[in-house]
Amino acid sequence: MPVVRFRFSRSQTVSEIIYEENETYADLLLRCGLIPDTVLIFAGNRSLPEDASVGEGEVTIEETASRG
């Protein structure tokens, strides 16, 4: 199964997530306990929409809202 790495900028942690081919970044964010509308997703310098199909590699997750 394919794997994507989420690099969380706020916590400076990396998680490897196994995904199905039809899943979106929103699906994986929800699995991580994050609300997709509260983050930005970047592949390098390019912003990705939350409803984009997941691809192998690494993306950076920037949280834009406090969870407190």
PQR file with spaces between the fields and no chain letter, atoms N, CA, C, O and H, PARSE charges and radii, in Angstrom:
ATOM       1  N    MET     1       0.841   -1.185    0.000 -0.4000 1.5000
ATOM       2  CA   MET     1       0.000    0.000    0.000 -0.0000 2.0000
ATOM       3  C    MET     1       0.887    1.250    0.000  0.5500 1.7000
ATOM       4  O    MET     1       1.963    1.251    0.597 -0.5500 1.4000
ATOM       5  N    PRO     2       0.435    2.302   -0.665 -0.5600 1.5000
ATOM       6  CA   PRO     2       1.229    3.527   -0.719  0.2800 2.0000
ATOM       7  C    PRO     2       1.241    4.276    0.623  0.5500 1.7000
ATOM       8  O    PRO     2       0.317    4.167    1.428 -0.5500 1.4000
ATOM       9  N    VAL     3       2.315    5.034    0.829 -0.4000 1.5000
ATOM      10  CA   VAL     3       2.512    5.783    2.073 -0.0000 2.0000
ATOM      11  C    VAL     3       2.801    7.242    1.738  0.5500 1.7000
ATOM      12  O    VAL     3       3.539    7.540    0.800 -0.5500 1.4000
ATOM      13  H    VAL     3       3.067    5.122    0.175  0.4000 1.0000
ATOM      14  N    VAL     4       2.206    8.152    2.521 -0.4000 1.5000
ATOM      15  CA   VAL     4       2.514    9.573    2.420 -0.0000 2.0000
ATOM      16  C    VAL     4       3.021   10.022    3.792  0.5500 1.7000
ATOM      17  O    VAL     4       2.566    9.523    4.822 -0.5500 1.4000
ATOM      18  H    VAL     4       1.606    7.909    3.283  0.4000 1.0000
ATOM      19  N    ARG     5       3.962   10.961    3.799 -0.4000 1.5000
ATOM      20  CA   ARG     5       4.473   11.511    5.057 -0.0000 2.0000
ATOM      21  C    ARG     5       3.874   12.889    5.273  0.5500 1.7000
ATOM      22  O    ARG     5       3.949   13.755    4.402 -0.5500 1.4000
ATOM      23  H    ARG     5       4.331   11.366    2.962  0.4000 1.0000
ATOM      24  N    PHE     6       3.279   13.085    6.445 -0.4000 1.5000
ATOM      25  CA   PHE     6       2.772   14.391    6.857 -0.0000 2.0000
ATOM      26  C    PHE     6       3.796   15.000    7.795  0.5500 1.7000
ATOM      27  O    PHE     6       4.101   14.431    8.844 -0.5500 1.4000
ATOM      28  H    PHE     6       3.218   12.382    7.153  0.4000 1.0000
ATOM      29  N    ARG     7       4.327   16.154    7.424 -0.4000 1.5000
ATOM      30  CA   ARG     7       5.239   16.904    8.308 -0.0000 2.0000
ATOM      31  C    ARG     7       4.404   18.026    8.919  0.5500 1.7000
ATOM      32  O    ARG     7       3.973   18.943    8.220 -0.5500 1.4000
ATOM      33  H    ARG     7       4.080   16.616    6.572  0.4000 1.0000
ATOM      34  N    PHE     8       4.181   17.943   10.233 -0.4000 1.5000
ATOM      35  CA   PHE     8       3.382   18.935   10.939 -0.0000 2.0000
ATOM      36  C    PHE     8       4.295   20.055   11.415  0.5500 1.7000
ATOM      37  O    PHE     8       5.168   19.837   12.255 -0.5500 1.4000
ATOM      38  H    PHE     8       4.532   17.198   10.800  0.4000 1.0000
ATOM      39  N    SER     9       4.089   21.263   10.875 -0.4000 1.5000
ATOM      40  CA   SER     9       5.006   22.368   11.162 -0.0000 2.0000
ATOM      41  C    SER     9       4.912   22.837   12.608  0.5500 1.7000
ATOM      42  O    SER     9       5.926   23.206   13.201 -0.5500 1.4000
ATOM      43  H    SER     9       3.379   21.440   10.193  0.4000 1.0000
ATOM      44  N    ARG    10       3.720   22.830   13.182 -0.4000 1.5000
ATOM      45  CA   ARG    10       3.557   23.337   14.550 -0.0000 2.0000
ATOM      46  C    ARG    10       4.266   22.445   15.567  0.5500 1.7000
ATOM      47  O    ARG    10       4.989   22.938   16.433 -0.5500 1.4000
ATOM      48  H    ARG    10       2.897   22.531   12.700  0.4000 1.0000
ATOM      49  N    SER    11       4.063   21.148   15.462 -0.4000 1.5000
ATOM      50  CA   SER    11       4.650   20.227   16.443 -0.0000 2.0000
ATOM      51  C    SER    11       6.020   19.703   16.019  0.5500 1.7000
ATOM      52  O    SER    11       6.690   19.020   16.794 -0.5500 1.4000
ATOM      53  H    SER    11       3.476   20.747   14.759  0.4000 1.0000
ATOM      54  N    GLN    12       6.438   20.018   14.796 -0.4000 1.5000
ATOM      55  CA   GLN    12       7.718   19.551   14.264 -0.0000 2.0000
ATOM      56  C    GLN    12       7.824   18.020   14.303  0.5500 1.7000
ATOM      57  O    GLN    12       8.874   17.464   14.625 -0.5500 1.4000
ATOM      58  H    GLN    12       5.894   20.572   14.167  0.4000 1.0000
ATOM      59  N    THR    13       6.707   17.352   13.965 -0.4000 1.5000
ATOM      60  CA   THR    13       6.693   15.889   13.918 -0.0000 2.0000
ATOM      61  C    THR    13       6.354   15.427   12.508  0.5500 1.7000
ATOM      62  O    THR    13       5.826   16.185   11.695 -0.5500 1.4000
ATOM      63  H    THR    13       5.854   17.803   13.703  0.4000 1.0000
ATOM      64  N    VAL    14       6.670   14.169   12.242 -0.4000 1.5000
ATOM      65  CA   VAL    14       6.369   13.563   10.943 -0.0000 2.0000
ATOM      66  C    VAL    14       5.610   12.268   11.192  0.5500 1.7000
ATOM      67  O    VAL    14       5.996   11.470   12.046 -0.5500 1.4000
ATOM      68  H    VAL    14       7.099   13.553   12.903  0.4000 1.0000
ATOM      69  N    SER    15       4.531   12.063   10.448 -0.4000 1.5000
ATOM      70  CA   SER    15       3.755   10.822   10.533 -0.0000 2.0000
ATOM      71  C    SER    15       3.691   10.192    9.156  0.5500 1.7000
ATOM      72  O    SER    15       3.441   10.876    8.164 -0.5500 1.4000
ATOM      73  H    SER    15       4.217   12.711    9.754  0.4000 1.0000
ATOM      74  N    GLU    16       3.916    8.892    9.097 -0.4000 1.5000
ATOM      75  CA   GLU    16       3.742    8.154    7.852 -0.0000 2.0000
ATOM      76  C    GLU    16       2.361    7.528    7.872  0.5500 1.7000
ATOM      77  O    GLU    16       1.990    6.852    8.832 -0.5500 1.4000
ATOM      78  H    GLU    16       4.119    8.337    9.903  0.4000 1.0000
ATOM      79  N    ILE    17       1.598    7.753    6.806 -0.4000 1.5000
ATOM      80  CA   ILE    17       0.214    7.319    6.761 -0.0000 2.0000
ATOM      81  C    ILE    17       0.003    6.462    5.519  0.5500 1.7000
ATOM      82  O    ILE    17       0.320    6.870    4.402 -0.5500 1.4000
ATOM      83  H    ILE    17       1.899    8.302    6.027  0.4000 1.0000
ATOM      84  N    ILE    18      -0.536    5.274    5.735 -0.4000 1.5000
ATOM      85  CA   ILE    18      -0.901    4.389    4.625 -0.0000 2.0000
ATOM      86  C    ILE    18      -2.271    4.832    4.124  0.5500 1.7000
ATOM      87  O    ILE    18      -3.168    5.116    4.917 -0.5500 1.4000
ATOM      88  H    ILE    18      -0.794    4.942    6.643  0.4000 1.0000
ATOM      89  N    TYR    19      -2.425    4.888    2.809 -0.4000 1.5000
ATOM      90  CA   TYR    19      -3.689    5.356    2.243 -0.0000 2.0000
ATOM      91  C    TYR    19      -4.130    4.492    1.071  0.5500 1.7000
ATOM      92  O    TYR    19      -3.335    3.786    0.451 -0.5500 1.4000
ATOM      93  H    TYR    19      -1.696    4.657    2.165  0.4000 1.0000
ATOM      94  N    GLU    20      -5.405    4.571    0.796 -0.4000 1.5000
ATOM      95  CA   GLU    20      -5.995    3.907   -0.365 -0.0000 2.0000
ATOM      96  C    GLU    20      -5.925    4.874   -1.549  0.5500 1.7000
ATOM      97  O    GLU    20      -5.872    6.088   -1.349 -0.5500 1.4000
ATOM      98  H    GLU    20      -6.051    5.145    1.300  0.4000 1.0000
ATOM      99  N    GLU    21      -5.924    4.359   -2.761 -0.4000 1.5000
ATOM     100  CA   GLU    21      -5.784    5.197   -3.947 -0.0000 2.0000
ATOM     101  C    GLU    21      -6.901    6.214   -4.129  0.5500 1.7000
ATOM     102  O    GLU    21      -6.680    7.246   -4.763 -0.5500 1.4000
ATOM     103  H    GLU    21      -5.968    3.373   -2.923  0.4000 1.0000
ATOM     104  N    ASN    22      -8.080    5.965   -3.602 -0.4000 1.5000
ATOM     105  CA   ASN    22      -9.195    6.888   -3.805 -0.0000 2.0000
ATOM     106  C    ASN    22      -9.337    7.913   -2.676  0.5500 1.7000
ATOM     107  O    ASN    22     -10.289    8.693   -2.682 -0.5500 1.4000
ATOM     108  H    ASN    22      -8.260    5.126   -3.086  0.4000 1.0000
ATOM     109  N    GLU    23      -8.417    7.932   -1.712 -0.4000 1.5000
ATOM     110  CA   GLU    23      -8.528    8.853   -0.582 -0.0000 2.0000
ATOM     111  C    GLU    23      -7.983   10.237   -0.924  0.5500 1.7000
ATOM     112  O    GLU    23      -7.110   10.396   -1.777 -0.5500 1.4000
ATOM     113  H    GLU    23      -7.643    7.299   -1.707  0.4000 1.0000
ATOM     114  N    THR    24      -8.534   11.236   -0.221 -0.4000 1.5000
ATOM     115  CA   THR    24      -8.092   12.617   -0.389 -0.0000 2.0000
ATOM     116  C    THR    24      -7.312   13.038    0.853  0.5500 1.7000
ATOM     117  O    THR    24      -7.298   12.339    1.867 -0.5500 1.4000
ATOM     118  H    THR    24      -9.243   11.107    0.473  0.4000 1.0000
ATOM     119  N    TYR    25      -6.660   14.204    0.747 -0.4000 1.5000
ATOM     120  CA   TYR    25      -5.951   14.729    1.911 -0.0000 2.0000
ATOM     121  C    TYR    25      -6.923   15.003    3.056  0.5500 1.7000
ATOM     122  O    TYR    25      -6.561   14.833    4.220 -0.5500 1.4000
ATOM     123  H    TYR    25      -6.672   14.772   -0.076  0.4000 1.0000
ATOM     124  N    ALA    26      -8.141   15.420    2.749 -0.4000 1.5000
ATOM     125  CA   ALA    26      -9.151   15.650    3.793 -0.0000 2.0000
ATOM     126  C    ALA    26      -9.430   14.359    4.553  0.5500 1.7000
ATOM     127  O    ALA    26      -9.553   14.379    5.777 -0.5500 1.4000
ATOM     128  H    ALA    26      -8.435   15.559    1.804  0.4000 1.0000
ATOM     129  N    ASP    27      -9.533   13.240    3.846 -0.4000 1.5000
ATOM     130  CA   ASP    27      -9.758   11.948    4.503 -0.0000 2.0000
ATOM     131  C    ASP    27      -8.649   11.648    5.509  0.5500 1.7000
ATOM     132  O    ASP    27      -8.920   11.231    6.636 -0.5500 1.4000
ATOM     133  H    ASP    27      -9.434   13.224    2.851  0.4000 1.0000
ATOM     134  N    LEU    28      -7.412   11.859    5.100 -0.4000 1.5000
ATOM     135  CA   LEU    28      -6.282   11.547    5.980 -0.0000 2.0000
ATOM     136  C    LEU    28      -6.182   12.525    7.140  0.5500 1.7000
ATOM     137  O    LEU    28      -5.829   12.133    8.252 -0.5500 1.4000
ATOM     138  H    LEU    28      -7.192   12.197    4.185  0.4000 1.0000
ATOM     139  N    LEU    29      -6.488   13.791    6.891 -0.4000 1.5000
ATOM     140  CA   LEU    29      -6.476   14.776    7.978 -0.0000 2.0000
ATOM     141  C    LEU    29      -7.500   14.399    9.046  0.5500 1.7000
ATOM     142  O    LEU    29      -7.214   14.487   10.240 -0.5500 1.4000
ATOM     143  H    LEU    29      -6.774   14.109    5.988  0.4000 1.0000
ATOM     144  N    LEU    30      -8.686   13.983    8.621 -0.4000 1.5000
ATOM     145  CA   LEU    30      -9.708   13.559    9.578 -0.0000 2.0000
ATOM     146  C    LEU    30      -9.239   12.350   10.374  0.5500 1.7000
ATOM     147  O    LEU    30      -9.521   12.245   11.567 -0.5500 1.4000
ATOM     148  H    LEU    30      -8.918   13.911    7.651  0.4000 1.0000
ATOM     149  N    ARG    31      -8.525   11.441    9.724 -0.4000 1.5000
ATOM     150  CA   ARG    31      -7.964   10.276   10.427 -0.0000 2.0000
ATOM     151  C    ARG    31      -6.953   10.695   11.484  0.5500 1.7000
ATOM     152  O    ARG    31      -6.791   10.022   12.502 -0.5500 1.4000
ATOM     153  H    ARG    31      -8.296   11.527    8.755  0.4000 1.0000
ATOM     154  N    CYS    32      -6.266   11.823   11.236 -0.4000 1.5000
ATOM     155  CA   CYS    32      -5.285   12.350   12.184 -0.0000 2.0000
ATOM     156  C    CYS    32      -5.928   13.217   13.271  0.5500 1.7000
ATOM     157  O    CYS    32      -5.233   13.731   14.147 -0.5500 1.4000
ATOM     158  H    CYS    32      -6.397   12.370   10.409  0.4000 1.0000
ATOM     159  N    GLY    33      -7.246   13.377   13.214 -0.4000 1.5000
ATOM     160  CA   GLY    33      -7.943   14.168   14.209 -0.0000 2.0000
ATOM     161  C    GLY    33      -7.942   15.657   13.922  0.5500 1.7000
ATOM     162  O    GLY    33      -8.188   16.465   14.817 -0.5500 1.4000
ATOM     163  H    GLY    33      -7.811   12.959   12.502  0.4000 1.0000
ATOM     164  N    LEU    34      -7.663   16.030   12.664 -0.4000 1.5000
ATOM     165  CA   LEU    34      -7.643   17.442   12.279 -0.0000 2.0000
ATOM     166  C    LEU    34      -8.832   17.769   11.383  0.5500 1.7000
ATOM     167  O    LEU    34      -9.236   16.955   10.552 -0.5500 1.4000
ATOM     168  H    LEU    34      -7.463   15.374   11.937  0.4000 1.0000
ATOM     169  N    ILE    35      -9.377   18.942   11.556 -0.4000 1.5000
ATOM     170  CA   ILE    35     -10.452   19.418   10.690 -0.0000 2.0000
ATOM     171  C    ILE    35      -9.793   20.022    9.448  0.5500 1.7000
ATOM     172  O    ILE    35      -9.007   20.961    9.570 -0.5500 1.4000
ATOM     173  H    ILE    35      -9.048   19.602   12.231  0.4000 1.0000
ATOM     174  N    PRO    36     -10.096   19.507    8.267 -0.5600 1.5000
ATOM     175  CA   PRO    36      -9.417   19.968    7.052  0.2800 2.0000
ATOM     176  C    PRO    36      -9.473   21.482    6.824  0.5500 1.7000
ATOM     177  O    PRO    36      -8.541   22.051    6.256 -0.5500 1.4000
ATOM     178  N    ASP    37     -10.549   22.136    7.257 -0.4000 1.5000
ATOM     179  CA   ASP    37     -10.664   23.586    7.060 -0.0000 2.0000
ATOM     180  C    ASP    37      -9.721   24.396    7.937  0.5500 1.7000
ATOM     181  O    ASP    37      -9.627   25.612    7.772 -0.5500 1.4000
ATOM     182  H    ASP    37     -11.306   21.673    7.718  0.4000 1.0000
ATOM     183  N    THR    38      -9.016   23.747    8.873 -0.4000 1.5000
ATOM     184  CA   THR    38      -8.143   24.479    9.797 -0.0000 2.0000
ATOM     185  C    THR    38      -6.665   24.358    9.452  0.5500 1.7000
ATOM     186  O    THR    38      -5.810   24.790   10.226 -0.5500 1.4000
ATOM     187  H    THR    38      -9.093   22.759    9.008  0.4000 1.0000
ATOM     188  N    VAL    39      -6.356   23.769    8.287 -0.4000 1.5000
ATOM     189  CA   VAL    39      -4.956   23.590    7.897 -0.0000 2.0000
ATOM     190  C    VAL    39      -4.733   23.982    6.442  0.5500 1.7000
ATOM     191  O    VAL    39      -5.670   24.062    5.648 -0.5500 1.4000
ATOM     192  H    VAL    39      -7.051   23.418    7.659  0.4000 1.0000
ATOM     193  N    LEU    40      -3.475   24.220    6.117 -0.4000 1.5000
ATOM     194  CA   LEU    40      -3.028   24.381    4.731 -0.0000 2.0000
ATOM     195  C    LEU    40      -2.097   23.219    4.438  0.5500 1.7000
ATOM     196  O    LEU    40      -1.352   22.777    5.313 -0.5500 1.4000
ATOM     197  H    LEU    40      -2.714   24.155    6.762  0.4000 1.0000
ATOM     198  N    ILE    41      -2.138   22.729    3.220 -0.4000 1.5000
ATOM     199  CA   ILE    41      -1.329   21.581    2.812 -0.0000 2.0000
ATOM     200  C    ILE    41      -0.376   22.042    1.715  0.5500 1.7000
ATOM     201  O    ILE    41      -0.794   22.648    0.729 -0.5500 1.4000
ATOM     202  H    ILE    41      -2.742   23.088    2.510  0.4000 1.0000
ATOM     203  N    PHE    42       0.906   21.750    1.897 -0.4000 1.5000
ATOM     204  CA   PHE    42       1.911   22.155    0.914 -0.0000 2.0000
ATOM     205  C    PHE    42       2.751   20.970    0.474  0.5500 1.7000
ATOM     206  O    PHE    42       3.171   20.151    1.292 -0.5500 1.4000
ATOM     207  H    PHE    42       1.246   21.258    2.698  0.4000 1.0000
ATOM     208  N    ALA    43       2.989   20.889   -0.827 -0.4000 1.5000
ATOM     209  CA   ALA    43       3.964   19.967   -1.408 -0.0000 2.0000
ATOM     210  C    ALA    43       5.061   20.855   -1.962  0.5500 1.7000
ATOM     211  O    ALA    43       4.912   21.447   -3.031 -0.5500 1.4000
ATOM     212  H    ALA    43       2.648   21.554   -1.491  0.4000 1.0000
ATOM     213  N    GLY    44       6.160   20.948   -1.234 -0.4000 1.5000
ATOM     214  CA   GLY    44       7.191   21.923   -1.596 -0.0000 2.0000
ATOM     215  C    GLY    44       6.643   23.318   -1.382  0.5500 1.7000
ATOM     216  O    GLY    44       6.171   23.635   -0.291 -0.5500 1.4000
ATOM     217  H    GLY    44       6.282   20.468   -0.365  0.4000 1.0000
ATOM     218  N    ASN    45       6.697   24.154   -2.399 -0.4000 1.5000
ATOM     219  CA   ASN    45       6.162   25.518   -2.314 -0.0000 2.0000
ATOM     220  C    ASN    45       4.744   25.629   -2.869  0.5500 1.7000
ATOM     221  O    ASN    45       4.176   26.720   -2.913 -0.5500 1.4000
ATOM     222  H    ASN    45       7.081   23.896   -3.286  0.4000 1.0000
ATOM     223  N    ARG    46       4.176   24.510   -3.290 -0.4000 1.5000
ATOM     224  CA   ARG    46       2.859   24.505   -3.927 -0.0000 2.0000
ATOM     225  C    ARG    46       1.765   24.110   -2.936  0.5500 1.7000
ATOM     226  O    ARG    46       1.872   23.089   -2.257 -0.5500 1.4000
ATOM     227  H    ARG    46       4.637   23.623   -3.254  0.4000 1.0000
ATOM     228  N    SER    47       0.718   24.921   -2.859 -0.4000 1.5000
ATOM     229  CA   SER    47      -0.420   24.624   -2.001 -0.0000 2.0000
ATOM     230  C    SER    47      -1.305   23.575   -2.674  0.5500 1.7000
ATOM     231  O    SER    47      -1.518   23.612   -3.886 -0.5500 1.4000
ATOM     232  H    SER    47       0.631   25.750   -3.410  0.4000 1.0000
ATOM     233  N    LEU    48      -1.814   22.647   -1.875 -0.4000 1.5000
ATOM     234  CA   LEU    48      -2.691   21.597   -2.395 -0.0000 2.0000
ATOM     235  C    LEU    48      -4.089   21.755   -1.816  0.5500 1.7000
ATOM     236  O    LEU    48      -4.228   22.092   -0.640 -0.5500 1.4000
ATOM     237  H    LEU    48      -1.641   22.617   -0.891  0.4000 1.0000
ATOM     238  N    PRO    49      -5.127   21.521   -2.613 -0.5600 1.5000
ATOM     239  CA   PRO    49      -6.490   21.553   -2.069  0.2800 2.0000
ATOM     240  C    PRO    49      -6.737   20.307   -1.222  0.5500 1.7000
ATOM     241  O    PRO    49      -6.183   19.242   -1.493 -0.5500 1.4000
ATOM     242  N    GLU    50      -7.562   20.447   -0.208 -0.4000 1.5000
ATOM     243  CA   GLU    50      -7.845   19.323    0.687 -0.0000 2.0000
ATOM     244  C    GLU    50      -8.556   18.180   -0.019  0.5500 1.7000
ATOM     245  O    GLU    50      -8.482   17.034    0.425 -0.5500 1.4000
ATOM     246  H    GLU    50      -8.012   21.313    0.013  0.4000 1.0000
ATOM     247  N    ASP    51      -9.247   18.483   -1.118 -0.4000 1.5000
ATOM     248  CA   ASP    51      -9.973   17.427   -1.829 -0.0000 2.0000
ATOM     249  C    ASP    51      -9.148   16.774   -2.941  0.5500 1.7000
ATOM     250  O    ASP    51      -9.675   15.999   -3.738 -0.5500 1.4000
ATOM     251  H    ASP    51      -9.307   19.414   -1.478  0.4000 1.0000
ATOM     252  N    ALA    52      -7.855   17.092   -2.987 -0.4000 1.5000
ATOM     253  CA   ALA    52      -6.971   16.465   -3.979 -0.0000 2.0000
ATOM     254  C    ALA    52      -6.693   15.019   -3.582  0.5500 1.7000
ATOM     255  O    ALA    52      -6.636   14.691   -2.397 -0.5500 1.4000
ATOM     256  H    ALA    52      -7.427   17.722   -2.339  0.4000 1.0000
ATOM     257  N    SER    53      -6.522   14.167   -4.574 -0.4000 1.5000
ATOM     258  CA   SER    53      -6.137   12.780   -4.305 -0.0000 2.0000
ATOM     259  C    SER    53      -4.736   12.752   -3.716  0.5500 1.7000
ATOM     260  O    SER    53      -3.862   13.518   -4.122 -0.5500 1.4000
ATOM     261  H    SER    53      -6.568   14.433   -5.536  0.4000 1.0000
ATOM     262  N    VAL    54      -4.538   11.872   -2.766 -0.4000 1.5000
ATOM     263  CA   VAL    54      -3.244   11.759   -2.089 -0.0000 2.0000
ATOM     264  C    VAL    54      -2.229   11.135   -3.032  0.5500 1.7000
ATOM     265  O    VAL    54      -2.545   10.218   -3.789 -0.5500 1.4000
ATOM     266  H    VAL    54      -5.249   11.251   -2.436  0.4000 1.0000
ATOM     267  N    GLY    55      -1.004   11.647   -2.975 -0.4000 1.5000
ATOM     268  CA   GLY    55       0.102   11.094   -3.741 -0.0000 2.0000
ATOM     269  C    GLY    55       1.240   10.738   -2.803  0.5500 1.7000
ATOM     270  O    GLY    55       1.353   11.306   -1.717 -0.5500 1.4000
ATOM     271  H    GLY    55      -0.747   12.393   -2.360  0.4000 1.0000
ATOM     272  N    GLU    56       2.077    9.808   -3.212 -0.4000 1.5000
ATOM     273  CA   GLU    56       3.211    9.417   -2.374 -0.0000 2.0000
ATOM     274  C    GLU    56       4.177   10.581   -2.232  0.5500 1.7000
ATOM     275  O    GLU    56       4.227   11.467   -3.085 -0.5500 1.4000
ATOM     276  H    GLU    56       1.985    9.346   -4.094  0.4000 1.0000
ATOM     277  N    GLY    57       4.940   10.571   -1.153 -0.4000 1.5000
ATOM     278  CA   GLY    57       5.910   11.611   -0.904 -0.0000 2.0000
ATOM     279  C    GLY    57       5.651   12.272    0.430  0.5500 1.7000
ATOM     280  O    GLY    57       5.125   11.650    1.353 -0.5500 1.4000
ATOM     281  H    GLY    57       4.899    9.851   -0.460  0.4000 1.0000
ATOM     282  N    GLU    58       6.026   13.543    0.530 -0.4000 1.5000
ATOM     283  CA   GLU    58       5.880   14.261    1.788 -0.0000 2.0000
ATOM     284  C    GLU    58       5.155   15.568    1.561  0.5500 1.7000
ATOM     285  O    GLU    58       5.428   16.278    0.594 -0.5500 1.4000
ATOM     286  H    GLU    58       6.454   14.048   -0.220  0.4000 1.0000
ATOM     287  N    VAL    59       4.231   15.887    2.449 -0.4000 1.5000
ATOM     288  CA   VAL    59       3.552   17.178    2.429 -0.0000 2.0000
ATOM     289  C    VAL    59       3.705   17.818    3.803  0.5500 1.7000
ATOM     290  O    VAL    59       3.848   17.130    4.814 -0.5500 1.4000
ATOM     291  H    VAL    59       4.009   15.310    3.235  0.4000 1.0000
ATOM     292  N    THR    60       3.673   19.133    3.817 -0.4000 1.5000
ATOM     293  CA   THR    60       3.730   19.887    5.066 -0.0000 2.0000
ATOM     294  C    THR    60       2.332   20.342    5.425  0.5500 1.7000
ATOM     295  O    THR    60       1.593   20.851    4.583 -0.5500 1.4000
ATOM     296  H    THR    60       3.558   19.692    2.996  0.4000 1.0000
ATOM     297  N    ILE    61       1.979   20.151    6.688 -0.4000 1.5000
ATOM     298  CA   ILE    61       0.670   20.554    7.194 -0.0000 2.0000
ATOM     299  C    ILE    61       0.881   21.766    8.097  0.5500 1.7000
ATOM     300  O    ILE    61       1.524   21.672    9.142 -0.5500 1.4000
ATOM     301  H    ILE    61       2.579   19.737    7.373  0.4000 1.0000
ATOM     302  N    GLU    62       0.331   22.899    7.679 -0.4000 1.5000
ATOM     303  CA   GLU    62       0.402   24.145    8.458 -0.0000 2.0000
ATOM     304  C    GLU    62      -0.943   24.373    9.122  0.5500 1.7000
ATOM     305  O    GLU    62      -1.943   24.593    8.439 -0.5500 1.4000
ATOM     306  H    GLU    62      -0.191   22.975    6.830  0.4000 1.0000
ATOM     307  N    GLU    63      -0.978   24.323   10.435 -0.4000 1.5000
ATOM     308  CA   GLU    63      -2.236   24.577   11.139 -0.0000 2.0000
ATOM     309  C    GLU    63      -2.482   26.075   11.196  0.5500 1.7000
ATOM     310  O    GLU    63      -1.599   26.843   11.580 -0.5500 1.4000
ATOM     311  H    GLU    63      -0.165   24.144   10.990  0.4000 1.0000
ATOM     312  N    THR    64      -3.684   26.489   10.814 -0.4000 1.5000
ATOM     313  CA   THR    64      -4.013   27.923   10.745 -0.0000 2.0000
ATOM     314  C    THR    64      -4.914   28.364   11.876  0.5500 1.7000
ATOM     315  O    THR    64      -5.187   29.557   12.012 -0.5500 1.4000
ATOM     316  H    THR    64      -4.401   25.865   10.502  0.4000 1.0000
ATOM     317  N    ALA    65      -5.389   27.426   12.701 -0.4000 1.5000
ATOM     318  CA   ALA    65      -6.283   27.765   13.801 -0.0000 2.0000
ATOM     319  C    ALA    65      -5.840   27.040   15.061  0.5500 1.7000
ATOM     320  O    ALA    65      -5.299   25.936   15.004 -0.5500 1.4000
ATOM     321  H    ALA    65      -5.168   26.457   12.591  0.4000 1.0000
ATOM     322  N    SER    66      -6.078   27.673   16.187 -0.4000 1.5000
ATOM     323  CA   SER    66      -5.761   27.070   17.464 -0.0000 2.0000
ATOM     324  C    SER    66      -6.772   25.983   17.785  0.5500 1.7000
ATOM     325  O    SER    66      -7.956   26.115   17.476 -0.5500 1.4000
ATOM     326  H    SER    66      -6.518   28.570   16.233  0.4000 1.0000
ATOM     327  N    ARG    67      -6.308   24.924   18.399 -0.4000 1.5000
ATOM     328  CA   ARG    67      -7.226   23.859   18.806 -0.0000 2.0000
ATOM     329  C    ARG    67      -7.582   24.008   20.274  0.5500 1.7000
ATOM     330  O    ARG    67      -8.117   23.079   20.878 -0.5500 1.4000
ATOM     331  H    ARG    67      -5.346   24.817   18.650  0.4000 1.0000
ATOM     332  N    GLY    68      -7.292   25.171   20.860 -0.4000 1.5000
ATOM     333  CA   GLY    68      -7.488   25.352   22.295 -0.0000 2.0000
ATOM     334  C    GLY    68      -8.739   26.016   22.615  0.5500 1.7000
ATOM     335  O    GLY    68      -9.039   26.237   23.788 -0.5500 1.4000
ATOM     336  H    GLY    68      -6.857   25.926   20.369  0.4000 1.0000
